[in-house]
Amino acid sequence: MQTVCIDTLYCALQMTITMADKWQLKWPIVFAAYRPRNIFCEWRFRVSGKPINIEQIKLYKEARDNGKTQKTAAAIAGISERSGRRIEKGEFQPINNKKRNWRTHPDSFAEVWGEEVVPLLKENPRLTANTLFKHLQKEHPGRFSDNKLRTFQRRVSQWKDQYKL
């Protein structure tokens, strides 16, 4: 969580109402406050560390177009002032949810997949990925560590989905 200071007439707060510990309702509230010139006033609220979404960017730009300062516009949008500066400079890139189609690591199971795993799956499609993985660990001691289990489970699941098993 970050703390953002606002010393202008406008401020935005994120309010959370919890009803009987079952559900929460969150919404930003924008309000105007009177600040006498001779009194130092500082508004603080918490901005979550979650990624900024397109709606927040639009809200920030709208507030800036209406003449609000960076601090005020960032508060209204529920983002940090630094994120507001990044949006204005064009440095901010919205989250890209596209899936990559390339491997980031070499395939650990490439050598044994076609020779050992696929024949076992064709012979008995009800075998689980855990059982097959333990079998591979016994056949090839020290080659497949436990942290590769989830990768193997995904691979078996994809194979079963592909062949409708």
N, C-alpha and C positions, 0 to 999 in steps of 0.2 A: 504494500500500500504506500502511496505517496501522499504528501501533504501539499496542498496548493493554497497559496495566500491570495486573497482578493481584498483590495482596499478601494473598490469603486462602489457605485450605488447599486449595482446588480450583483446577485450571487445565486448560485445554483447548489442545491443540496440533493443528495440521494437519500431518500427516506425508505426505510424498510419497516413494514408492519407484519408482525407474526401473529397469526390467529390460531390459538390453541395448539401450538407446535406442529401444525399440520401443513400449512402453506404460507408462503411469503409473498407479499406484494411490494414491488419496487417501482419507483418512478422518480424522474427528476422534477424538482420543484424550483421554479424561478421566482424570485421575489425582489422587490425594491426595498431598500432600506435608506433611511435618512442618516447622513453622516455630517455632523457639524465640522466646519473647517478647522477648528482649533483642537479637536480631539482625534488622536491617532486611533484608527480602527483597522483591525485585521480580521478577515474572515478566513476560516480554515475548514476544509473538508477533505475527506479521503477519496482518492481516485484509485480504483482497483488496478492491479497489474495485468488485467486481461487485455488481449489484443483489441485494437480499435476497429470498429466495424464501419461500413459505408455510411450508415445513418448518422453516426457521430461526426464523420467528416463533413457530411452535408449540413448538419446542424451548426458545426463550427464555421463553415464558409458562409452560411446564411447570416449568422450573428456578425461576422466580420463585414459582410456587405451592408448590414444595417448600421455600421459605424461603431460597433463595440470594440473595446481594446482586446489584445491577445489574451490577457488574463481573464477577462469577463467571458469572451467567447469560448475559451477552453473550459471554464467553469460550467457554462451553460451546456456544453457538449459532453461534459463528464470526462474530460481528458486532461492530461498535464499540459502546462504551458509549453514545455519543451516539445511535446507532440504537436502542438499548434504551430510552433515555429517550423517544425519539419514539414507539416502540411503546406505551409505558405512557401517554403523554399522548393517544394516539389521533391523533397528527399523521401517522403513517406510513401511506401509502397503497400497498398492493401494486401491482405493475406490472399495468397493464391492457393486455392484448394485443388488444383489440378494434380492428378496422380502422375508420378514419373513412370516411364516405361523402360527404364534401364536399371541394372543391378548396381548397388552401391558397394557390395562385397562379393568376393568370389563364392560360387556355390559350393558349400561344404559337402553336399550329398550327390554331386554330379557323377562321381565314379561308381557309387553303389546304387544309385536310384534305378537305373535301367536293368542292372544285372541282378540285384537282390530284392529290392523293395517292390518294384512293379510286379514281378512274378508272384511274390507272396500275396500282394493285394488282389491279383487276378484269381489266385487259387482260393483265397478266403477273404472276401471283401469286408467281412465284419470285424476284421482285426483293427484294433485301435492304434492310433499313432504312438501312444505310450508303450504299448507292447512291442511294436516294431522298433521303436527307438532303443528300448532295452536290449532287444535282439542284436541290433547293430553295435551297441556298446560291448556286448559279450563277444561278438565276432571280430570286432576291431578295437581292442582295448587301447584306451588313451587317445583315440582319434576323434571321438565325438563327446565333447564335454556337455554337462547338464544345461549350460546356458544356450545350447542349440536346439533344445526340445521344442520351444514355441515355434521356431522356424520350421522344424520338421512337421509339427502339427498342422501348420498352415499349408505346407506343401502336400501333405496327405489329403487334407480337406479339399484343396483345389483339384487334386487328381480325382477324388471321389465325385465331386460336383461335375467335372468334365465328362466322366463316364457314367454318370447317373447311378452311382452305387450307394 
